[in-house]
Protein backbone atom coordinates (compact mmCIF):
# COMPACT_ATOMS: atom_id res chain seq x y z
CA UNK A 1 0.00 0.00 0.00
CA UNK A 2 1.37 3.41 -0.97
CA UNK A 3 2.01 6.17 1.57
CA UNK A 4 -0.80 8.31 0.16
CA UNK A 5 -3.24 5.40 0.56
CA UNK A 6 -2.17 4.75 4.15
CA UNK A 7 -2.43 8.45 4.99
CA UNK A 8 -5.87 8.68 3.37
CA UNK A 9 -7.15 5.77 5.48
CA UNK A 10 -5.83 7.31 8.70
CA UNK A 11 -7.31 10.73 7.88
CA UNK A 12 -10.64 9.17 6.89
CA UNK A 13 -10.85 7.33 10.22
CA UNK A 14 -9.81 10.46 12.11
CA UNK A 15 -12.52 12.47 10.35
CA UNK A 16 -15.14 9.93 11.42
CA UNK A 17 -14.19 10.36 15.06
CA UNK A 18 -13.99 14.16 14.87
CA UNK A 19 -17.57 14.60 13.66
CA UNK A 20 -18.83 12.27 16.38
CA UNK A 21 -17.23 14.53 19.00
CA UNK A 22 -18.87 17.65 17.47
CA UNK A 23 -16.86 20.12 19.57
CA UNK A 24 -15.69 23.33 17.93
CA UNK A 25 -12.06 22.19 18.17
CA UNK A 26 -12.88 18.84 16.51
CA UNK A 27 -14.82 20.46 13.67
CA UNK A 28 -11.95 22.88 13.01
CA UNK A 29 -9.63 19.86 12.79
CA UNK A 30 -12.16 18.25 10.45
CA UNK A 31 -11.94 21.28 8.16
CA UNK A 32 -8.14 20.83 8.01
CA UNK A 33 -8.58 17.20 6.93
CA UNK A 34 -11.10 18.25 4.25
CA UNK A 35 -8.62 20.85 2.98
CA UNK A 36 -5.99 18.08 2.77
CA UNK A 37 -8.49 15.80 0.99
CA UNK A 38 -9.70 18.22 -1.66
CA UNK A 39 -7.91 21.58 -1.84
CA UNK A 40 -4.17 21.24 -1.17
CA UNK A 41 -1.82 21.45 -4.12
CA UNK A 42 -1.78 17.66 -4.33
CA UNK A 43 -5.19 16.62 -2.95
CA UNK A 44 -4.96 13.44 -0.87
CA UNK A 45 -8.10 11.87 -2.34
CA UNK A 46 -6.67 12.19 -5.86
CA UNK A 47 -3.36 10.66 -4.76
CA UNK A 48 -5.02 7.74 -2.95
CA UNK A 49 -7.28 7.05 -5.95
CA UNK A 50 -4.55 7.38 -8.57
CA UNK A 51 -4.05 3.62 -9.07
CA UNK A 52 -7.72 2.68 -8.68
CA UNK A 53 -9.47 5.41 -10.68
CA UNK A 54 -12.79 4.95 -8.88
CA UNK A 55 -15.63 7.19 -9.93
CA UNK A 56 -16.52 9.11 -6.77
CA UNK A 57 -19.91 10.80 -6.55
CA UNK A 58 -20.87 13.24 -3.81
CA UNK A 59 -24.59 12.91 -3.08
CA UNK A 60 -26.49 15.85 -1.61
CA UNK A 61 -30.10 16.81 -1.05
CA UNK A 62 -31.71 20.23 -0.64
CA UNK A 63 -35.07 19.15 0.77
CA UNK A 64 -34.24 19.94 4.37
CA UNK A 65 -32.41 23.17 5.15
CA UNK A 66 -31.74 24.90 8.43
CA UNK A 67 -31.90 28.61 9.24
CA UNK A 68 -29.49 30.01 11.83
CA UNK A 69 -29.74 32.99 14.17
CA UNK A 70 -28.04 35.33 11.69
CA UNK A 71 -30.59 34.32 8.99
CA UNK A 72 -28.03 32.29 7.11
CA UNK A 73 -29.34 29.00 5.70
CA UNK A 74 -27.80 25.58 5.23
CA UNK A 75 -28.82 24.65 1.69
CA UNK A 76 -27.67 21.02 1.40
CA UNK A 77 -27.51 17.94 3.61
CA UNK A 78 -26.16 14.37 3.24
CA UNK A 79 -28.32 11.58 1.84
CA UNK A 80 -27.68 9.22 4.76
CA UNK A 81 -28.23 9.57 8.49
CA UNK A 82 -27.07 6.47 10.34
CA UNK A 83 -28.75 3.51 8.62
CA UNK A 84 -31.42 5.71 7.04
CA UNK A 85 -30.65 6.25 3.34
CA UNK A 86 -32.46 8.69 1.06
CA UNK A 87 -33.33 6.72 -2.09
CA UNK A 88 -35.48 9.16 -4.05
CA UNK A 89 -35.97 12.90 -3.94
CA UNK A 90 -36.71 15.62 -6.46
CA UNK A 91 -33.82 17.53 -4.87
CA UNK A 92 -31.25 14.71 -4.90
CA UNK A 93 -28.03 15.51 -6.76
CA UNK A 94 -24.91 13.48 -7.59
CA UNK A 95 -21.83 15.64 -8.10
CA UNK A 96 -18.22 15.14 -9.10
CA UNK A 97 -15.49 16.65 -6.94
CA UNK A 98 -15.33 20.03 -8.65
CA UNK A 99 -19.11 20.39 -8.64
CA UNK A 100 -19.17 19.46 -4.97
CA UNK A 101 -16.53 22.06 -4.08
CA UNK A 102 -18.51 24.74 -5.95
CA UNK A 103 -21.78 23.78 -4.27
CA UNK A 104 -23.37 26.80 -2.46
CA UNK A 105 -23.66 25.09 0.91
CA UNK A 106 -24.67 28.25 2.85
CA UNK A 107 -26.78 31.20 1.82
CA UNK A 108 -27.22 34.55 3.57
CA UNK A 109 -29.55 36.95 1.82
CA UNK A 110 -28.20 37.12 -1.74
CA UNK A 111 -24.74 35.83 -0.85
CA UNK A 112 -23.81 32.17 -1.42
CA UNK A 113 -20.83 30.45 0.23
CA UNK A 114 -19.39 27.38 -1.48
CA UNK A 115 -18.10 24.17 0.05
CA UNK A 116 -14.56 25.17 -0.96
CA UNK A 117 -14.86 28.60 0.70
CA UNK A 118 -16.25 27.09 3.90
CA UNK A 119 -13.44 24.56 4.15
CA UNK A 120 -10.71 27.09 3.36
CA UNK A 121 -12.02 29.71 5.76
CA UNK A 122 -12.32 27.37 8.74
CA UNK A 123 -9.10 25.48 8.01
CA UNK A 124 -6.99 28.50 7.14
CA UNK A 125 -8.48 31.33 9.18
CA UNK A 126 -10.28 29.93 12.20
CA UNK A 127 -7.97 26.91 12.34
CA UNK A 128 -4.93 29.16 11.86
CA UNK A 129 -3.19 26.63 9.61
CA UNK A 130 -1.94 29.45 7.42
CA UNK A 131 -3.26 32.97 7.22
CA UNK A 132 -3.57 34.79 3.92
CA UNK A 133 -2.43 38.39 3.99
CA UNK A 134 -5.15 40.99 3.61
CA UNK A 135 -8.88 40.64 3.21
CA UNK A 136 -11.00 40.14 0.15
CA UNK A 137 -14.72 40.32 -0.48
CA UNK A 138 -15.19 36.53 -0.31
CA UNK A 139 -13.42 36.23 3.06
CA UNK A 140 -15.51 39.13 4.37
CA UNK A 141 -18.68 37.37 3.19
CA UNK A 142 -17.72 34.12 4.93
CA UNK A 143 -16.58 35.87 8.10
CA UNK A 144 -19.96 37.61 8.36
CA UNK A 145 -21.62 34.25 9.01
CA UNK A 146 -22.23 33.14 12.58
CA UNK A 147 -19.84 30.44 13.76
CA UNK A 148 -22.65 27.95 14.42
CA UNK A 149 -23.67 28.00 10.74
CA UNK A 150 -20.07 27.47 9.59
CA UNK A 151 -19.48 24.61 12.03
CA UNK A 152 -22.79 22.97 11.10
CA UNK A 153 -21.85 23.28 7.43
CA UNK A 154 -18.43 21.71 7.96
CA UNK A 155 -20.05 18.76 9.75
CA UNK A 156 -22.47 18.22 6.86
CA UNK A 157 -19.64 18.56 4.34
CA UNK A 158 -17.66 15.97 6.33
CA UNK A 159 -20.55 13.50 6.32
CA UNK A 160 -21.13 13.96 2.59
CA UNK A 161 -17.40 13.35 1.97
CA UNK A 162 -17.25 10.29 4.26
CA UNK A 163 -20.19 8.68 2.46
CA UNK A 164 -18.70 9.42 -0.97
CA UNK A 165 -15.22 8.18 -0.03
CA UNK A 166 -16.36 5.03 1.77
CA UNK A 167 -15.92 2.97 -1.40
CA UNK A 168 -12.33 4.14 -1.83
CA UNK A 169 -11.51 3.23 1.74
CA UNK A 170 -12.96 -0.27 1.33
CA UNK A 171 -11.09 -0.69 -1.95
CA UNK A 172 -7.83 0.07 -0.13
CA UNK A 173 -8.63 -2.09 2.93
CA UNK A 174 -9.71 -5.66 2.34
CA UNK A 175 -9.87 -8.56 4.71
CA UNK A 176 -7.37 -11.13 3.43
CA UNK A 177 -8.84 -13.96 1.36
CA UNK A 178 -8.61 -17.61 2.36
CA UNK A 179 -8.62 -17.15 6.14
CA UNK A 180 -9.65 -20.20 8.21
CA UNK A 181 -12.58 -18.29 9.71
CA UNK A 182 -14.40 -19.67 12.70
CA UNK A 183 -16.45 -16.46 12.97
CA UNK A 184 -16.38 -12.79 11.94
CA UNK A 185 -18.46 -10.15 13.74
CA UNK A 186 -18.38 -6.56 12.50
CA UNK A 187 -20.55 -3.58 13.46
CA UNK A 188 -18.75 -1.27 11.02
CA UNK A 189 -18.12 0.68 8.95
CA UNK A 190 -17.48 3.17 11.78
CA UNK A 191 -16.69 2.95 15.47
CA UNK A 192 -19.79 4.95 16.43
CA UNK A 193 -21.69 1.67 15.88
CA UNK A 194 -20.76 -0.94 18.44
CA UNK A 195 -21.98 -3.63 20.82
CA UNK A 196 -22.01 -2.34 24.39
CA UNK A 197 -21.25 -4.72 27.24
CA UNK A 198 -22.08 -2.99 30.49
CA UNK A 199 -20.26 -5.59 32.61
CA UNK A 200 -23.27 -6.76 34.60
CA UNK A 201 -24.72 -9.96 33.11
CA UNK A 202 -24.47 -8.72 29.49
CA UNK A 203 -22.87 -11.28 27.16
CA UNK A 204 -23.31 -13.06 23.82
CA UNK A 205 -23.09 -16.85 23.76
CA UNK A 206 -22.87 -19.63 21.18
CA UNK A 207 -23.57 -23.14 22.46
CA UNK A 208 -23.13 -26.63 21.01
CA UNK A 209 -20.69 -25.54 18.32
CA UNK A 210 -19.40 -29.12 18.02
CA UNK A 211 -16.32 -28.15 16.05
CA UNK A 212 -12.57 -28.18 16.55
CA UNK A 213 -9.41 -26.25 15.87
CA UNK A 214 -6.69 -27.57 13.61
CA UNK A 215 -3.06 -26.47 14.02
CA UNK A 216 -3.81 -23.13 15.60
CA UNK A 217 -6.30 -20.54 16.79
CA UNK A 218 -6.61 -16.78 16.42
CA UNK A 219 -8.70 -14.11 18.14
CA UNK A 220 -8.63 -10.48 17.01
CA UNK A 221 -10.69 -7.66 18.52
CA UNK A 222 -11.26 -3.95 18.09
CA UNK A 223 -12.50 -2.93 21.54
CA UNK A 224 -12.92 0.08 23.78
CA UNK A 225 -12.37 -1.03 27.36
CA UNK A 226 -14.39 0.90 29.93
CA UNK A 227 -13.77 1.34 33.66
CA UNK A 228 -14.87 -1.99 35.13
CA UNK A 229 -18.01 -1.71 37.25
CA UNK A 230 -17.15 -4.83 39.24
CA UNK A 231 -13.92 -5.95 40.89
CA UNK A 232 -11.85 -9.03 40.21
CA UNK A 233 -10.95 -10.66 36.91
CA UNK A 234 -13.31 -9.53 34.13
CA UNK A 235 -13.56 -11.75 31.05
CA UNK A 236 -13.71 -10.25 27.56
CA UNK A 237 -13.93 -13.55 25.69
CA UNK A 238 -13.74 -17.30 26.33
CA UNK A 239 -14.07 -20.32 24.05
CA UNK A 240 -13.86 -23.98 25.01
CA UNK A 241 -16.12 -26.48 26.72
CA UNK A 242 -15.79 -29.40 29.09
CA UNK A 243 -12.58 -30.77 30.56
CA UNK A 244 -11.57 -32.39 27.25
CA UNK A 245 -11.83 -29.17 25.21
CA UNK A 246 -9.26 -26.65 24.00
CA UNK A 247 -9.75 -23.41 25.93
CA UNK A 248 -8.81 -19.80 25.19
CA UNK A 249 -9.63 -16.94 27.53
CA UNK A 250 -8.94 -13.19 27.29
CA UNK A 251 -9.52 -11.15 30.42
CA UNK A 252 -8.64 -8.04 32.36
CA UNK A 253 -7.19 -9.15 35.66
CA UNK A 254 -7.95 -7.65 39.06
CA UNK A 255 -4.62 -5.81 38.84
CA UNK A 256 -5.57 -4.18 35.49
CA UNK A 257 -3.44 -6.36 33.20
CA UNK A 258 -4.60 -7.87 29.91
CA UNK A 259 -4.15 -11.64 30.01
CA UNK A 260 -4.57 -14.34 27.38
CA UNK A 261 -4.58 -17.90 28.71
CA UNK A 262 -4.68 -21.12 26.66
CA UNK A 263 -5.39 -24.61 28.03
CA UNK A 264 -3.61 -27.11 25.79
CA UNK A 265 -4.47 -30.22 27.82
CA UNK A 266 -5.34 -31.06 31.43
CA UNK A 267 -1.80 -30.11 32.55
CA UNK A 268 -0.25 -27.73 30.05
CA UNK A 269 -1.27 -24.08 29.95
CA UNK A 270 0.34 -20.99 28.46
CA UNK A 271 -0.17 -17.25 29.10
CA UNK A 272 0.70 -13.92 27.53
CA UNK A 273 0.23 -10.74 29.56
CA UNK A 274 0.30 -6.98 29.05
CA UNK A 275 0.74 -5.41 32.52
CA UNK A 276 -1.12 -2.20 33.41
CA UNK A 277 -3.43 -2.45 30.40
CA UNK A 278 -6.20 -0.48 32.09
CA UNK A 279 -3.94 2.45 32.93
CA UNK A 280 -2.47 2.47 29.39
CA UNK A 281 -5.52 1.86 27.21
CA UNK A 282 -8.72 2.34 29.20
CA UNK A 283 -11.37 4.29 27.24
CA UNK A 284 -9.45 4.06 23.96
CA UNK A 285 -10.17 2.04 20.85
CA UNK A 286 -7.54 -0.70 20.72
CA UNK A 287 -6.76 -3.58 18.35
CA UNK A 288 -5.91 -6.78 20.24
CA UNK A 289 -4.66 -9.87 18.41
CA UNK A 290 -3.73 -13.23 19.89
CA UNK A 291 -2.45 -16.20 17.87
CA UNK A 292 -1.92 -19.79 19.02
CA UNK A 293 0.20 -22.12 16.90
CA UNK A 294 0.98 -25.83 17.32
CA UNK A 295 4.24 -26.94 15.74
CA UNK A 296 5.92 -30.31 16.44
CA UNK A 297 4.47 -30.61 19.96
CA UNK A 298 5.32 -27.00 20.75
CA UNK A 299 2.56 -24.48 21.47
CA UNK A 300 3.34 -20.81 20.76
CA UNK A 301 1.12 -18.00 22.06
CA UNK A 302 1.53 -14.45 20.73
CA UNK A 303 -0.17 -11.29 22.00
CA UNK A 304 -0.18 -8.06 19.98
CA UNK A 305 -1.79 -4.72 20.85
CA UNK A 306 -2.20 -2.04 18.17
CA UNK A 307 -0.06 -4.17 15.88
CA UNK A 308 2.85 -4.18 18.32
CA UNK A 309 4.23 -7.36 19.84
CA UNK A 310 3.55 -7.50 23.58
CA UNK A 311 4.63 -11.00 24.53
CA UNK A 312 5.31 -14.39 22.96
CA UNK A 313 5.62 -17.59 25.00
CA UNK A 314 5.82 -21.28 24.22
CA UNK A 315 5.40 -24.62 25.99
CA UNK A 316 6.09 -28.24 25.04
CA UNK A 317 3.32 -30.84 25.13
CA UNK A 318 2.70 -34.49 24.20
CA UNK A 319 -0.99 -34.35 23.44
CA UNK A 320 -3.43 -31.49 23.02
CA UNK A 321 -7.16 -30.86 22.99
CA UNK A 322 -8.80 -29.57 19.81
CA UNK A 323 -12.55 -29.79 20.44
CA UNK A 324 -14.59 -26.63 21.12
CA UNK A 325 -18.25 -26.56 22.12
CA UNK A 326 -19.10 -23.09 23.46
CA UNK A 327 -18.02 -19.48 23.25
CA UNK A 328 -19.01 -16.36 25.18
CA UNK A 329 -18.28 -12.74 24.30
CA UNK A 330 -18.41 -10.52 27.38
CA UNK A 331 -17.97 -13.18 30.06
CA UNK A 332 -16.61 -16.61 30.93
CA UNK A 333 -18.20 -19.82 29.66
CA UNK A 334 -20.81 -19.64 32.44
CA UNK A 335 -21.71 -16.07 31.49
CA UNK A 336 -20.07 -14.69 34.65
CA UNK A 337 -17.17 -12.31 35.39
CA UNK A 338 -18.53 -9.93 32.74
CA UNK A 339 -16.19 -7.24 31.43
CA UNK A 340 -17.25 -3.66 30.61
CA UNK A 341 -16.34 -2.72 27.04
CA UNK A 342 -17.50 -1.78 23.55
CA UNK A 343 -16.84 -4.02 20.56
CA UNK A 344 -16.90 -3.14 16.86
CA UNK A 345 -15.17 -6.10 15.24
CA UNK A 346 -13.99 -9.59 16.12
CA UNK A 347 -12.36 -12.26 13.95
CA UNK A 348 -11.84 -15.86 15.12
CA UNK A 349 -9.62 -18.38 13.32
CA UNK A 350 -9.64 -22.16 13.79
CA UNK A 351 -6.21 -22.79 12.30
CA UNK A 352 -2.80 -21.16 12.17
CA UNK A 353 -1.99 -18.75 9.35
CA UNK A 354 1.22 -17.71 7.63
CA UNK A 355 3.25 -14.72 8.76
CA UNK A 356 2.27 -12.94 5.54
CA UNK A 357 -1.43 -13.51 6.30
CA UNK A 358 -0.90 -12.23 9.85
CA UNK A 359 0.63 -9.02 8.51
CA UNK A 360 -2.27 -8.58 6.07
CA UNK A 361 -4.86 -9.25 8.80
CA UNK A 362 -3.21 -6.92 11.29
CA UNK A 363 -2.95 -4.26 8.59
CA UNK A 364 -6.67 -4.72 7.90
CA UNK A 365 -7.48 -3.98 11.55
CA UNK A 366 -4.99 -1.13 11.63
CA UNK A 367 -6.48 0.45 8.52
CA UNK A 368 -10.10 -0.23 9.37
CA UNK A 369 -10.10 1.45 12.77
CA UNK A 370 -6.97 3.56 13.29
C-alpha positions in Angstrom: 0.0 0.0 0.0 1.4 3.4 -1.0 2.0 6.2 1.6 -0.8 8.3 0.2 -3.2 5.4 0.6 -2.2 4.7 4.2 -2.4 8.5 5.0 -5.9 8.7 3.4 -7.2 5.8 5.5 -5.8 7.3 8.7 -7.3 10.7 7.9 -10.6 9.2 6.9 -10.9 7.3 10.2 -9.8 10.5 12.1 -12.5 12.5 10.4 -15.1 9.9 11.4 -14.2 10.4 15.1 -14.0 14.2 14.9 -17.6 14.6 13.7 -18.8 12.3 16.4 -17.2 14.5 19.0 -18.9 17.6 17.5 -16.9 20.1 19.6 -15.7 23.3 17.9 -12.1 22.2 18.2 -12.9 18.8 16.5 -14.8 20.5 13.7 -12.0 22.9 13.0 -9.6 19.9 12.8 -12.2 18.3 10.5 -11.9 21.3 8.2 -8.1 20.8 8.0 -8.6 17.2 6.9 -11.1 18.2 4.3 -8.6 20.8 3.0 -6.0 18.1 2.8 -8.5 15.8 1.0 -9.7 18.2 -1.7 -7.9 21.6 -1.8 -4.2 21.2 -1.2 -1.8 21.4 -4.1 -1.8 17.7 -4.3 -5.2 16.6 -2.9 -5.0 13.4 -0.9 -8.1 11.9 -2.3 -6.7 12.2 -5.9 -3.4 10.7 -4.8 -5.0 7.7 -3.0 -7.3 7.1 -5.9 -4.5 7.4 -8.6 -4.1 3.6 -9.1 -7.7 2.7 -8.7 -9.5 5.4 -10.7 -12.8 5.0 -8.9 -15.6 7.2 -9.9 -16.5 9.1 -6.8 -19.9 10.8 -6.5 -20.9 13.2 -3.8 -24.6 12.9 -3.1 -26.5 15.9 -1.6 -30.1 16.8 -1.0 -31.7 20.2 -0.6 -35.1 19.1 0.8 -34.2 19.9 4.4 -32.4 23.2 5.2 -31.7 24.9 8.4 -31.9 28.6 9.2 -29.5 30.0 11.8 -29.7 33.0 14.2 -28.0 35.3 11.7 -30.6 34.3 9.0 -28.0 32.3 7.1 -29.3 29.0 5.7 -27.8 25.6 5.2 -28.8 24.6 1.7 -27.7 21.0 1.4 -27.5 17.9 3.6 -26.2 14.4 3.2 -28.3 11.6 1.8 -27.7 9.2 4.8 -28.2 9.6 8.5 -27.1 6.5 10.3 -28.7 3.5 8.6 -31.4 5.7 7.0 -30.6 6.3 3.3 -32.5 8.7 1.1 -33.3 6.7 -2.1 -35.5 9.2 -4.0 -36.0 12.9 -3.9 -36.7 15.6 -6.5 -33.8 17.5 -4.9 -31.3 14.7 -4.9 -28.0 15.5 -6.8 -24.9 13.5 -7.6 -21.8 15.6 -8.1 -18.2 15.1 -9.1 -15.5 16.6 -6.9 -15.3 20.0 -8.6 -19.1 20.4 -8.6 -19.2 19.5 -5.0 -16.5 22.1 -4.1 -18.5 24.7 -6.0 -21.8 23.8 -4.3 -23.4 26.8 -2.5 -23.7 25.1 0.9 -24.7 28.2 2.8 -26.8 31.2 1.8 -27.2 34.6 3.6 -29.5 36.9 1.8 -28.2 37.1 -1.7 -24.7 35.8 -0.9 -23.8 32.2 -1.4 -20.8 30.5 0.2 -19.4 27.4 -1.5 -18.1 24.2 0.0 -14.6 25.2 -1.0 -14.9 28.6 0.7 -16.3 27.1 3.9 -13.4 24.6 4.2 -10.7 27.1 3.4 -12.0 29.7 5.8 -12.3 27.4 8.7 -9.1 25.5 8.0 -7.0 28.5 7.1 -8.5 31.3 9.2 -10.3 29.9 12.2 -8.0 26.9 12.3 -4.9 29.2 11.9 -3.2 26.6 9.6 -1.9 29.5 7.4 -3.3 33.0 7.2 -3.6 34.8 3.9 -2.4 38.4 4.0 -5.2 41.0 3.6 -8.9 40.6 3.2 -11.0 40.1 0.1 -14.7 40.3 -0.5 -15.2 36.5 -0.3 -13.4 36.2 3.1 -15.5 39.1 4.4 -18.7 37.4 3.2 -17.7 34.1 4.9 -16.6 35.9 8.1 -20.0 37.6 8.4 -21.6 34.2 9.0 -22.2 33.1 12.6 -19.8 30.4 13.8 -22.7 27.9 14.4 -23.7 28.0 10.7 -20.1 27.5 9.6 -19.5 24.6 12.0 -22.8 23.0 11.1 -21.9 23.3 7.4 -18.4 21.7 8.0 -20.0 18.8 9.7 -22.5 18.2 6.9 -19.6 18.6 4.3 -17.7 16.0 6.3 -20.5 13.5 6.3 -21.1 14.0 2.6 -17.4 13.4 2.0 -17.2 10.3 4.3 -20.2 8.7 2.5 -18.7 9.4 -1.0 -15.2 8.2 0.0 -16.4 5.0 1.8 -15.9 3.0 -1.4 -12.3 4.1 -1.8 -11.5 3.2 1.7 -13.0 -0.3 1.3 -11.1 -0.7 -1.9 -7.8 0.1 -0.1 -8.6 -2.1 2.9 -9.7 -5.7 2.3 -9.9 -8.6 4.7 -7.4 -11.1 3.4 -8.8 -14.0 1.4 -8.6 -17.6 2.4 -8.6 -17.2 6.1 -9.7 -20.2 8.2 -12.6 -18.3 9.7 -14.4 -19.7 12.7 -16.4 -16.5 13.0 -16.4 -12.8 11.9 -18.5 -10.2 13.7 -18.4 -6.6 12.5 -20.6 -3.6 13.5 -18.8 -1.3 11.0 -18.1 0.7 9.0 -17.5 3.2 11.8 -16.7 2.9 15.5 -19.8 4.9 16.4 -21.7 1.7 15.9 -20.8 -0.9 18.4 -22.0 -3.6 20.8 -22.0 -2.3 24.4 -21.2 -4.7 27.2 -22.1 -3.0 30.5 -20.3 -5.6 32.6 -23.3 -6.8 34.6 -24.7 -10.0 33.1 -24.5 -8.7 29.5 -22.9 -11.3 27.2 -23.3 -13.1 23.8 -23.1 -16.8 23.8 -22.9 -19.6 21.2 -23.6 -23.1 22.5 -23.1 -26.6 21.0 -20.7 -25.5 18.3 -19.4 -29.1 18.0 -16.3 -28.1 16.1 -12.6 -28.2 16.6 -9.4 -26.2 15.9 -6.7 -27.6 13.6 -3.1 -26.5 14.0 -3.8 -23.1 15.6 -6.3 -20.5 16.8 -6.6 -16.8 16.4 -8.7 -14.1 18.1 -8.6 -10.5 17.0 -10.7 -7.7 18.5 -11.3 -4.0 18.1 -12.5 -2.9 21.5 -12.9 0.1 23.8 -12.4 -1.0 27.4 -14.4 0.9 29.9 -13.8 1.3 33.7 -14.9 -2.0 35.1 -18.0 -1.7 37.3 -17.1 -4.8 39.2 -13.9 -5.9 40.9 -11.8 -9.0 40.2 -10.9 -10.7 36.9 -13.3 -9.5 34.1 -13.6 -11.8 31.1 -13.7 -10.2 27.6 -13.9 -13.5 25.7 -13.7 -17.3 26.3 -14.1 -20.3 24.1 -13.9 -24.0 25.0 -16.1 -26.5 26.7 -15.8 -29.4 29.1 -12.6 -30.8 30.6 -11.6 -32.4 27.3 -11.8 -29.2 25.2 -9.3 -26.7 24.0 -9.8 -23.4 25.9 -8.8 -19.8 25.2 -9.6 -16.9 27.5 -8.9 -13.2 27.3 -9.5 -11.1 30.4 -8.6 -8.0 32.4 -7.2 -9.2 35.7 -8.0 -7.7 39.1 -4.6 -5.8 38.8 -5.6 -4.2 35.5 -3.4 -6.4 33.2 -4.6 -7.9 29.9 -4.2 -11.6 30.0 -4.6 -14.3 27.4 -4.6 -17.9 28.7 -4.7 -21.1 26.7 -5.4 -24.6 28.0 -3.6 -27.1 25.8 -4.5 -30.2 27.8 -5.3 -31.1 31.4 -1.8 -30.1 32.5 -0.2 -27.7 30.1 -1.3 -24.1 29.9 0.3 -21.0 28.5 -0.2 -17.2 29.1 0.7 -13.9 27.5 0.2 -10.7 29.6 0.3 -7.0 29.0 0.7 -5.4 32.5 -1.1 -2.2 33.4 -3.4 -2.5 30.4 -6.2 -0.5 32.1 -3.9 2.4 32.9 -2.5 2.5 29.4 -5.5 1.9 27.2 -8.7 2.3 29.2 -11.4 4.3 27.2 -9.5 4.1 24.0 -10.2 2.0 20.8 -7.5 -0.7 20.7 -6.8 -3.6 18.4 -5.9 -6.8 20.2 -4.7 -9.9 18.4 -3.7 -13.2 19.9 -2.5 -16.2 17.9 -1.9 -19.8 19.0 0.2 -22.1 16.9 1.0 -25.8 17.3 4.2 -26.9 15.7 5.9 -30.3 16.4 4.5 -30.6 20.0 5.3 -27.0 20.8 2.6 -24.5 21.5 3.3 -20.8 20.8 1.1 -18.0 22.1 1.5 -14.4 20.7 -0.2 -11.3 22.0 -0.2 -8.1 20.0 -1.8 -4.7 20.9 -2.2 -2.0 18.2 -0.1 -4.2 15.9 2.9 -4.2 18.3 4.2 -7.4 19.8 3.5 -7.5 23.6 4.6 -11.0 24.5 5.3 -14.4 23.0 5.6 -17.6 25.0 5.8 -21.3 24.2 5.4 -24.6 26.0 6.1 -28.2 25.0 3.3 -30.8 25.1 2.7 -34.5 24.2 -1.0 -34.3 23.4 -3.4 -31.5 23.0 -7.2 -30.9 23.0 -8.8 -29.6 19.8 -12.6 -29.8 20.4 -14.6 -26.6 21.1 -18.3 -26.6 22.1 -19.1 -23.1 23.5 -18.0 -19.5 23.2 -19.0 -16.4 25.2 -18.3 -12.7 24.3 -18.4 -10.5 27.4 -18.0 -13.2 30.1 -16.6 -16.6 30.9 -18.2 -19.8 29.7 -20.8 -19.6 32.4 -21.7 -16.1 31.5 -20.1 -14.7 34.6 -17.2 -12.3 35.4 -18.5 -9.9 32.7 -16.2 -7.2 31.4 -17.2 -3.7 30.6 -16.3 -2.7 27.0 -17.5 -1.8 23.5 -16.8 -4.0 20.6 -16.9 -3.1 16.9 -15.2 -6.1 15.2 -14.0 -9.6 16.1 -12.4 -12.3 14.0 -11.8 -15.9 15.1 -9.6 -18.4 13.3 -9.6 -22.2 13.8 -6.2 -22.8 12.3 -2.8 -21.2 12.2 -2.0 -18.8 9.3 1.2 -17.7 7.6 3.2 -14.7 8.8 2.3 -12.9 5.5 -1.4 -13.5 6.3 -0.9 -12.2 9.8 0.6 -9.0 8.5 -2.3 -8.6 6.1 -4.9 -9.3 8.8 -3.2 -6.9 11.3 -3.0 -4.3 8.6 -6.7 -4.7 7.9 -7.5 -4.0 11.5 -5.0 -1.1 11.6 -6.5 0.4 8.5 -10.1 -0.2 9.4 -10.1 1.4 12.8 -7.0 3.6 13.3 
